[in-house]
Amino acid sequence: MRGAWRWFAAAGTGALAGLALWWWIVSLGNVDGPHTSSKGPGVALAGGTADRADGIAIGYARAFQQSAWDDIIEWTWWMQERLERVQLESSDPAALARARVQLRARLRKRVVEGNQLRPEGIEDQYIFAPGALLEVVSVDAGRQDLVKPVRQRTWIGVTYPTRSCAPRDEAGNPLRTITVGVNVSTDGFVLKANVIGNLDICQGSTGYIWPGKAEMN
């Protein structure tokens, strides 16, 4: 009889221990952590309070710095439209592969004449140059005249470490800082918001104050 009681006591203790372990694991899973984007490389945002659209916007910007061309293609709505059109027009898988190669080439293209901010905009790869500091400064409802409904526009402040990597204004002066807006649709795509490039340019956000001898070109 005593053996039976010992067995039941041991079984009860094991069950309680198992329940405690299960509760501990579930509790860990419910702890709020940094928010990350759902596509491409995960991007942690300070404080862990950013909206998913923020994650997409800053992830999109950093993808240019990391030469993650395929991630950019997956995020950008007009590029997805182009690939869908190619699929509709041709059943040849090689046609779709060629279209992706062309998009990658366009994204990685950096020429002197393209590295200039004009009234009609600038290509995104010149704004999100490697080495530039990116910071989410504010969000708003975004544009209401784009091809898809906008969930949120994230304004990103960009600071360039050297004149040599900075875009130029119309007069050819290198920009130290600029603030640009990324419009993200309700279904998670970056939308085209300018004649050249996808970005809204915050008027009056350009800065020209460079550190003196601390700068190394």
N, C-alpha and C positions, 0 to 999 in steps of 0.2 A: 504494500500500500504506500509505504514511504517512497519507494522508487517511482511510483506513478505521480505522486505529488511533486517530486523533484523534476520529473519530465515536464509536467504542466508549467511549473515555475520557470524552467529554462526556456520553454517555448514562448511563454508570455514575455519574458525579458527580451528575447530575440525579436519578437514582433514589435515591441515598443522601440527598440533600437532601429529597426528597419523603417518604422514610421517617422522617427526623428530624422533619419538620414534623408528620407524622401522629402520631408518638409524643408530641410536645409537647402537641398538642391533647387526646389521650386522657388524658395525665397531668393536665391542667387539669380535665378532667371528673371525675376521681377524687378531687379534693381535698375534704375534708369542709368544708361551710359551715354557716351557721345553719339550723336545722330550721324549717320553716314548715308551717302547716296546709294540708290538701289542698283545702279549700273556702273560698270567700270571700276576703277580703283576706289576703295573706301576713303572718305575724307572726313576726319573728325573735326568738329567745330567746338570752339571754346564754350564751356558752360553746359553743353549738351541740351540747349533749349531751342536750337534752330529748327525751322520748318523744313520739311523734305525738299521744298523748292530751293532753299538756301544750299542744301547739300548738292543738288544738281548744278546750281550756278557756280559754286566754288569748285566743284569737281570738274566741271567743264573748263573753267579757267586754268586749273592746274594740269589738266590733260594736255594743253598746248605746251606747257613748260616741260612736260615729261615725254613729249612726242608720242602720246597715246592716241594716234590718229583714228584707230578703229573705235575707241570709246567716243570720240568726238562725233564720228559718223553716226553712231547709234543714238546719240543724244540730239542731233540736229534735225529738225523736222524737214527742212527743204531737201536735205541729203537723203533722208528716208523716202521722200516722195520721188526723187530721181531714181533711186534703186527700184522702187515699186514699178515705175514707168518702164524701166529697162526689162523687168521681169514680164510685164504685160506684152511688150513688143517683141520679145525673143524668148524662146524656150531653151536657148543655148546657155548652159552654165558659164561658159567662157565670157559671154557678154556681160554678165553680172560681175564677174571677177575683174574684167577690164574697167568697168565703171567704178569699182572700189579703188583700183589703182589710180585712176584719174583724180578721184576725190582726195586720196592720200597725197598725191603730188601737189594738188592745189593747197592743201593745208600746210605742207612743209615749205612751200615756196616763200622765200624771203629775198626781196630785191630792194635796192636802194630807193628806187622811185616809188615803191609801194609803202615804204616806211614813213609816211607823211599823213598827218591828220588833215582831211579836207572837209568842206561843208557837207558833203554827201557821205562822210564816214571814213572808216579805215578797216582793213581786214583784221580779224581778231588775233591772228598769230603775232602781229606787231605790237598789240596792246599787252597780251599775256606772254611777254618775252621771258625766256629762261632767266632766273635770278631775280626777277622783279618780286617785290613784296606785295602780297594780296591780302586785303582785309575787308570783310563785310562791314559796311558802314551804316546801312539802313535798308529798309524794304518798304514797298508800297504796292498798290493794286496793279500797277503796270499799265501797259497800253491797251486800249480797247478797239484798236483799228487793225489788228493783226489777223493772220489767217486762221488762228484758233483762239478760243477763250483763254485768257491769261489767268493763271492761279496767283502769281506773285512776280514782281520785278525786284531783283536783288541788286542793290548798288554796291559795287566793289571798288574800293580805293586801291590804286596801283601806284607803287613808288619804285622808281628805277635806281639801281645802285650806281650806275655809271652813265655818262653821256653816250658812250658808244653803243649801248644796248637799248637806248630810249628812242621812242618815235619822235618825229619832228613836227612842228607846227607848219603852217603854210609859208612862214618866212624862213623855215629851215632851222629854227631853234629847238634844241632838245628839251623834251618835257621831263621835269623831275617827278611830277605827280599828275594823275588824272583819275577821275571817277567815271565809271561806266556802268550801265544797267543791263542785266541779263533777264529777259522776259521768259518765264517758264510756263508752259501751258498746263491746263488742268490735268492732262494725261502724261505730263512729265517730259516734254520736249522743249529744247531751246528754240525760240522763234526768231525769224529774221526781222529786225526792227530798223534797218537802215539801208540806203541804196548800196553802199559798200560795207560789207561785214554784217554781223548780226546784232551789234551792240547799240544801245542808246548812249549817247555821250552827254554827260552832265555839263551844261553850259556854265562857264566860269570856274570849272574845277581844275583847270590846268595850272600847275605851279612850275616855277623856274628857279627856285632858290636851291642851289647846289652847295654841298659842303666844300670848303676850300681845299686845303692841302690834304684833307683826309680822303679825297676821291682819288682812286687809281683807275685810269682808263685802260 
